[in-house]
């Protein structure tokens, strides 16, 4: 085994034991996936040495604000909260490098992931193809446009994940959930955000929980709440 490969495997072990487990990620399926899906294969070459570090990884060089991979512990805990099943139809908004979609594709029946930036969408497609993620489809689109029209064709979804921050969860997006389905989003302003899990309990009823605090970059073009002005 080469020194480089050995270093990545040691760093992967440390990531799981020192970052992921202490963040209350104990789901055996999630931990196994983090060991199997090589995160470094989804990171731009310039940042590959940082792939398993506890930080946001830029997806372009020079870095563009908001275009990044979230820290591994955030992705892992989000995956645990979603509790994906083999029959699930999943929607992700914010494909980035395709890593989160690759993880979800291992657990679910199929994944549709949308990316507003064509360059990142191409990156995600290439990364997912190399990883053999044949049940993941990348679509280049502004997900929030025209009341989420780009997401409608493959609805309803058993799970929806927003891989970036939003001020609030749009009602139009919740309507794309199947009854019993769940949505995970990072909701709030830059100073304070909460991981928010919304379950569709009935045709017109929803149950919401906010299990942990986090701050992540915002998704582009999502609606902002009305602000009070003097």
C-alpha positions as CSV (number, residue, x, y, z in Angstrom):
1,X,0.0,0.0,0.0
2,X,1.4,3.4,-0.9
3,X,2.1,6.0,1.7
4,X,-0.6,8.3,0.3
5,X,-3.2,5.5,0.5
6,X,-2.1,4.7,4.0
7,X,-2.4,8.3,5.1
8,X,-6.0,8.6,3.7
9,X,-7.1,5.4,5.5
10,X,-5.6,6.6,8.8
11,X,-7.2,10.0,8.3
12,X,-10.6,8.3,7.5
13,X,-10.4,6.3,10.7
14,X,-9.6,9.4,12.7
15,X,-12.4,11.3,11.0
16,X,-15.0,8.7,12.1
17,X,-13.7,8.2,15.6
18,X,-12.8,11.8,16.4
19,X,-15.3,13.9,14.4
20,X,-18.3,11.7,13.6
21,X,-18.9,9.6,16.7
22,X,-18.5,12.5,19.1
23,X,-21.2,14.3,17.1
24,X,-23.7,11.6,18.1
25,X,-23.6,9.7,14.8
26,X,-23.8,6.1,15.9
27,X,-25.9,4.6,13.1
28,X,-23.9,1.6,11.9
29,X,-25.0,2.0,8.3
30,X,-23.8,5.6,8.2
31,X,-20.5,4.8,9.8
32,X,-19.9,2.0,7.3
33,X,-20.7,4.2,4.4
34,X,-18.2,6.9,5.6
35,X,-15.5,4.2,5.6
36,X,-16.5,2.9,2.1
37,X,-17.2,6.0,0.0
38,X,-13.9,7.8,-0.5
39,X,-14.6,11.4,0.3
40,X,-11.2,12.5,-1.2
41,X,-12.5,11.4,-4.6
42,X,-15.1,14.1,-4.5
43,X,-12.8,17.0,-3.5
44,X,-11.0,19.2,-6.0
45,X,-7.4,18.2,-6.4
46,X,-6.1,21.4,-4.8
47,X,-7.9,20.6,-1.5
48,X,-7.6,16.8,-1.6
49,X,-5.3,16.7,1.4
50,X,-8.0,18.4,3.5
51,X,-10.8,16.0,2.4
52,X,-11.2,14.4,5.8
53,X,-10.7,17.4,7.9
54,X,-13.3,19.0,10.1
55,X,-14.0,22.0,7.9
56,X,-15.8,23.3,4.8
57,X,-14.0,22.4,1.6
58,X,-14.1,25.0,-1.2
59,X,-15.3,23.5,-4.5
60,X,-13.5,26.1,-6.7
61,X,-10.1,27.9,-6.7
62,X,-10.1,30.7,-5.9
63,X,-12.9,29.9,-3.5
64,X,-16.4,31.2,-4.3
65,X,-18.6,32.1,-1.3
66,X,-21.1,29.4,-0.5
67,X,-19.7,26.8,-2.9
68,X,-18.3,24.2,-0.6
69,X,-18.6,20.7,0.9
70,X,-20.0,20.8,4.4
71,X,-17.8,19.3,7.2
72,X,-18.0,15.5,7.4
73,X,-19.8,15.5,10.7
74,X,-22.6,17.7,9.4
75,X,-23.1,15.4,6.3
76,X,-23.0,12.3,8.5
77,X,-25.5,13.6,11.1
78,X,-27.8,14.8,8.3
79,X,-27.7,11.3,6.8
80,X,-28.5,9.8,10.1
81,X,-31.5,12.1,10.6
82,X,-32.9,11.2,7.2
83,X,-32.9,7.4,8.1
84,X,-33.1,6.5,4.4
85,X,-34.6,3.1,3.4
86,X,-33.9,1.0,0.3
87,X,-37.3,1.9,-1.3
88,X,-36.9,5.7,-0.9
89,X,-37.1,8.2,-3.7
90,X,-34.8,11.1,-2.6
91,X,-34.4,14.8,-3.7
92,X,-31.3,16.8,-2.9
93,X,-31.0,20.5,-3.5
94,X,-27.4,21.6,-3.8
95,X,-25.4,18.8,-5.4
96,X,-22.0,20.4,-4.9
97,X,-19.4,17.8,-5.6
98,X,-21.9,14.9,-5.5
99,X,-20.6,13.3,-2.3
100,X,-23.8,13.6,-0.2
101,X,-25.8,12.2,-3.2
102,X,-23.3,9.3,-3.5
103,X,-23.9,8.4,0.2
104,X,-27.6,8.7,-0.1
105,X,-27.6,6.6,-3.3
106,X,-26.1,3.7,-1.3
107,X,-29.0,3.7,1.0
108,X,-32.0,4.7,-1.2
109,X,-33.6,3.4,-4.4
110,X,-32.9,6.6,-6.4
111,X,-31.6,10.1,-5.9
112,X,-32.3,13.3,-7.9
113,X,-29.8,16.0,-7.0
114,X,-30.1,19.6,-8.4
115,X,-27.3,22.0,-8.8
116,X,-27.7,25.7,-9.9
117,X,-24.0,26.1,-11.0
118,X,-23.4,24.2,-14.3
119,X,-19.7,23.8,-13.6
120,X,-20.4,22.1,-10.2
121,X,-23.2,20.0,-11.8
122,X,-20.6,18.7,-14.3
123,X,-18.2,18.0,-11.5
124,X,-20.8,16.1,-9.6
125,X,-21.8,14.0,-12.6
126,X,-18.1,13.0,-13.2
127,X,-17.5,12.2,-9.6
128,X,-20.7,10.1,-9.3
129,X,-19.9,8.2,-12.5
130,X,-16.4,7.3,-11.2
131,X,-18.0,6.1,-8.0
132,X,-20.4,3.9,-9.9
133,X,-23.5,5.7,-8.5
134,X,-25.9,4.6,-11.3
135,X,-29.0,5.4,-9.3
136,X,-28.1,9.1,-8.8
137,X,-29.2,11.7,-11.4
138,X,-27.7,15.2,-11.5
139,X,-29.9,18.0,-12.9
140,X,-28.6,21.5,-13.7
141,X,-31.4,23.8,-12.5
142,X,-32.4,26.6,-10.1
143,X,-34.5,24.4,-7.8
144,X,-36.4,27.3,-6.2
145,X,-37.5,28.8,-9.5
146,X,-41.2,28.7,-10.5
147,X,-42.4,27.1,-7.3
148,X,-39.8,24.3,-7.5
149,X,-41.0,23.3,-11.0
150,X,-37.7,21.5,-11.7
151,X,-38.4,19.1,-8.8
152,X,-42.0,18.2,-9.7
153,X,-41.6,15.4,-12.3
154,X,-40.2,12.8,-10.0
155,X,-42.3,13.7,-6.9
156,X,-43.5,12.6,-4.5
157,X,-40.3,12.1,-2.5
158,X,-39.8,10.0,0.6
159,X,-36.9,12.3,1.6
160,X,-35.7,15.8,0.7
161,X,-32.5,17.3,1.8
162,X,-31.4,20.9,1.4
163,X,-27.5,20.9,1.4
164,X,-27.3,24.6,2.4
165,X,-29.0,27.1,4.6
166,X,-32.4,28.7,4.1
167,X,-34.4,31.4,5.9
168,X,-37.4,29.1,6.0
169,X,-38.7,25.9,4.5
170,X,-41.0,26.8,1.5
171,X,-44.5,25.3,1.6
172,X,-44.2,24.4,-2.1
173,X,-41.3,22.2,-1.3
174,X,-43.0,20.4,1.6
175,X,-45.9,19.6,-0.8
176,X,-43.5,17.4,-2.8
177,X,-43.1,15.0,0.2
178,X,-45.0,11.8,0.3
179,X,-47.2,11.3,3.4
180,X,-44.7,9.8,5.9
181,X,-41.8,11.5,4.1
182,X,-39.3,13.7,5.8
183,X,-37.3,16.9,4.8
184,X,-34.1,18.0,6.3
185,X,-33.0,21.6,6.1
186,X,-30.7,24.1,7.9
187,X,-33.0,26.9,8.8
188,X,-32.3,30.4,10.1
189,X,-29.9,33.3,9.7
190,X,-26.1,33.3,9.5
191,X,-25.7,33.7,13.3
192,X,-28.1,31.0,14.3
193,X,-29.3,28.1,12.2
194,X,-31.0,24.9,13.3
195,X,-31.0,21.5,11.6
196,X,-34.7,21.1,11.0
197,X,-36.5,17.8,10.2
198,X,-40.1,18.1,8.9
199,X,-42.2,14.9,8.6
200,X,-45.4,15.0,6.5
201,X,-47.9,13.4,8.9
202,X,-50.9,13.7,6.6
203,X,-52.1,15.4,3.5
204,X,-52.1,18.8,5.3
205,X,-50.3,18.2,8.5
206,X,-46.6,18.3,9.3
207,X,-44.4,17.6,12.4
208,X,-41.2,19.5,12.9
209,X,-38.1,18.9,15.1
210,X,-34.9,20.9,15.4
211,X,-32.4,18.5,17.0
212,X,-29.1,20.5,16.7
213,X,-27.6,23.9,15.9
214,X,-25.3,24.6,12.9
215,X,-24.3,27.4,10.6
216,X,-23.8,26.6,6.9
217,X,-23.6,28.7,3.7
218,X,-27.0,29.7,2.2
219,X,-28.6,28.2,-0.9
220,X,-28.9,30.6,-3.8
221,X,-32.3,32.1,-4.8
222,X,-34.4,30.6,-2.0
223,X,-37.2,32.9,-0.7
224,X,-36.4,35.3,2.1
225,X,-38.9,36.2,4.8
226,X,-40.3,39.7,4.9
227,X,-38.1,42.0,6.9
228,X,-39.4,44.9,9.1
229,X,-38.2,48.3,7.9
230,X,-38.4,51.7,9.6
